[in-house]
Amino acid sequence: MPSLGTPELLIILLILLLGVTVVRRFAKSAIIASANFKDTSQESLTTSSWSGCQGDSMSPPEKSQTTRLLCASAFLNGSQFREKVLGYLESESHGVSPELGVDIGLVAMVCQYAKIRTERFYLYLFLALVASLIVLSLDVSFGLFAFALSTSVIYYNKIHGERVDLASKFREENFNAINPGDLFFAHLDKRATSALPRETQNLIVYTGFAPFAGAGMSLGGWSFTVDISKSNSEGADRCAVIPFKVEELYGAIDSDLLVSGLKGLVVKDCYFVSGREIRQDHEILPNIYGRPNQQLTSSRAQRYLSDSDTRVRHYRWVRVHEWSQELVVSCFLRLSIRGNSLFIEMNRFLLTPLADEYRRIDEKPQPRLSGLILMAIESLFAGPVCALFASLLLLRLLSDGAEELLGWEESRRRRTIDDNLLFNYGSGYSLRHRLSSTQYEHYFQKTDSDFIRKTLESTIIDKIVSFLNDHHVDTSNLRERQTMILNSGIIVHGGDVKAENLAVGSGAQASMLA
């Protein structure tokens, strides 16, 4: 074997340093795994169930089950999931949808953290490949050994970090004890942060037919009118109808909802406008190449509250967050007075728990010695293979970076907007909805959602009837409709919904979740 110079000695020292690192991590993990193995039976007796199933009050979004599961998916579901999240946020050509029950900013930050870590991983593999080629030119057998060892160590560090060190922070028993915003801090660019919904958001710019982006699956709805000029009394005892404004009726409904005892209740005014109809509205869209605003001014919002504008419509969004925010039941109520008619419209939606593929963190057992050995064996084969393709992946990253630096993608986006005067700035879905399941995780979730939906509807309709009675409006026709709605589950419009699978299809008829 020929004598080695300073470069070769440095490479060998680097390899030895990496080897010591993995041995130390392997030994530490083995000790932890052994301790976890001993305590498994005890832990199974003390682990609590989902925090929302016993009727707890609404947990903050950054500590909800949905946030926890999606943060873990940033490591366990790979680059495809991360690109789904970050790519959606970085697109400046659509409005902002509400993200119910999840801190989407925290999820995006963890995705960005994992993305940077993966890019660094491929850079290390590329450097190991280059160093090994140098050693290979001096000694073939030693160069091959150095290549296999260094790439295996790098690969093991990556998968061990993702599957054990990092993902385990989001296990249910660990999540409440950490501050993920500090542990996984990563910078999000301005495009991504502008796509994060704010607490003050009251404007939703939508695409497609239905305006209720982010609310989940449609459970149909109903609508009818009431003649508010007709008194509820006749003859000598006839009382004149007392005029009222829709704001008064909304306020009366709110008061009853707030004392209904429903935990996790949220009531707020929202305004909806199609993304095709805002190009010339500089208050909603200050820049035709930018993102629409999330909030209407108070004066403009007040105007839409009582008027039926052809573009912007107001709805009172009443929703209840349950099961640690994994389940959200929504009702969109709209009241409008036109002449002598009070128009009442109700639309019902359900946001279901996340799909099974995003719940993997709770299926994975704590690491044991056998699992760590399997990861080491996997690294021996996968590390060298990944290193061979690392240069291609780095070239793709460099190409994407160059394209962004030169502004080619941005130029294409702007040309598309310039050429299409009907460009749609709306958002057709939220990430939370897109990642949801098509079924309940638990039978009790079904019964709870039925209870919430029927309680909301009953409270709202009862209050409308009593309010109109107090104003001497004839409600006989309304009471008949109330019986049909609450007892028969009648739906005037909406989609097909199956109780077990929540399979939503097109059409005007629907069967209720009952």
Number of C-alpha atoms within 10 A of each C-alpha: 6 6 7 13 8 8 12 16 13 13 18 19 12 15 19 15 13 19 17 13 14 19 13 12 15 19 14 12 19 19 14 16 19 15 12 16 15 11 11 12 10 9 12 9 8 8 10 10 9 12 18 19 14 11 14 13 17 20 18 14 19 20 19 22 27 27 24 26 23 31 28 26 24 27 25 20 16 15 16 9 18 24 17 13 21 19 12 16 25 18 16 20 21 23 27 30 27 26 21 24 25 24 22 25 20 21 27 26 23 26 28 22 20 22 20 12 14 17 14 14 18 21 17 18 27 22 17 24 23 14 21 25 17 16 24 17 10 16 15 14 11 16 19 15 14 23 24 22 21 30 30 28 22 22 27 24 21 18 18 21 14 20 18 18 15 18 20 21 21 24 19 19 12 10 16 15 10 12 12 20 14 8 12 18 13 18 13 17 10 11 15 20 15 21 22 19 19 14 8 10 18 20 26 28 29 26 21 14 8 11 21 27 23 24 27 23 24 23 25 22 22 17 16 13 17 19 17 23 17 16 19 19 14 10 6 6 7 11 14 15 19 14 11 13 11 16 14 11 16 17 11 16 18 19 12 15 20 13 8 13 9 18 15 18 20 15 16 14 16 20 23 19 20 21 24 17 17 23 19 12 12 12 14 19 19 15 14 18 18 17 21 29 20 24 17 18 11 8 8 10 19 13 12 16 22 18 16 15 11 7 11 19 20 26 21 19 19 19 25 22 25 28 25 25 27 25 26 24 25 28 24 22 21 20 23 19 19 11 9 12 15 17 16 17 17 20 22 24 22 22 26 27 26 24 16 12 14 23 20 16 24 14 9 13 13 17 20 17 17 11 14 19 13 10 18 22 13 15 25 18 14 17 22 23 15 18 28 14 13 21 17 13 17 16 11 12 13 12 12 13 12 12 13 13 11 11 12 12 13 15 12 11 15 16 12 13 17 13 9 10 11 13 18 21 27 26 23 21 21 18 18 26 21 13 19 21 18 17 19 21 16 10 10 12 19 19 13 17 23 16 12 22 21 16 16 22 18 16 16 19 20 15 20 19 18 14 18 22 17 12 18 21 24 20 21 13 11 18 14 10 17 19 13 13 19 14 10 11 18 19 22 16 17 23 21 20 21 17 14 12 11 20 13 16 14 10 10 12 16 23 16 18 16 12
